Amino acid sequence: MLEQMTHWFGRTVALLQPPPILESSPVRYEFIVQGMTCKNCVNAINTALLRADGAATVNIDLSQQRVIVESDRQRQVLVDVLLDEGYVAE
């Protein structure tokens, strides 16, 4: 990552650029959430997941107790968020 060479006090100095920042791509996770029975549950789960990752995409199917999350966070972090809200996710 050598950008250019320049002379400084009679010496050649290499100017280096910092490495590029690697952005992670969101990962799609699917959970079956036990105990999710009403719109209040949906709202609580949605709010908790977005609090953990404001850039996440959350889709919830109440009839199938299914939560689909696209997030940069690790799966276990999201499972722990659901557990903190009182829901067991598989």
N, C-alpha and C positions, 0 to 999 in steps of 0.2 A: 504494500500500500504506500509506495513511495510516490509522493506527489511531485516534488521538484527538488532540484539541487540548487543551493545558493552558496556564495562565498561569504564567509564571515571571519574577519581578522585573518585572512589568508588561509583559512581552512574550509574544506567542503563539508557542509552540514546537510544531512538529509532531513527533510521535513515530512513527518508521518501524519497521516490522517487517522483519526480514531476509527475503530472497526464500526461497521454499520450496525445500527440497532435492529436486532431481529425481532420482528413482531410475530407472535404466535397466532395461528388461525384458530377460530372457534371450533370446538369439537361438539358433535351432536350426541347428547346423552338421552336415553329413554328410561323412565322409571315407572314402575307400578307402585302407586302410593296407597298403602292400606289406611283406611279410616277417613279418606277424603269423601265426604258424603253430601256437601252442600256448597252453595256459592260463597259462604263465609270461609270455608276451607280453601276454595280456589283463590280467593282474594288474599288470604293469609300466606299461602304458598307462593303465589306470584310476587307479593311484596317482599317476602323473605329472600327469594332467589335474586330479585333485582337489587336488593340491598347488598347482597354478597357480590354481585357483578352487574353494575349498572348498564353495561353494554350487552348483556345477555338477551337472547330471544327466548321467550317462554310461551309454550303452547300447552294448554291443559284441556283434556277430554274427561270431564267429570263422570260421564256414563261408563267409561272403561277404567276409571281411576288411573289414567295415564298422564304423565307429565313429560314433555319433550323440551329439553333445554339445549340451546347452542351457546356455549360459554368458553372463555379462556381458562376458567378455573378447572382444577382437577376434579374428577368424579367424586372422590371421597369428601372434598370440601362441600360439594352440593348435597351429598347424602347427609353430612353433619348439619347443614343448614336445615334440611327437612326434619331431621331428628330433633333439633332444638325447637322446632315449631310443634313437635309432638306427633310427627308422622313417620312411619317406617317405610323406607323406599327400597325396592328390590331392583 
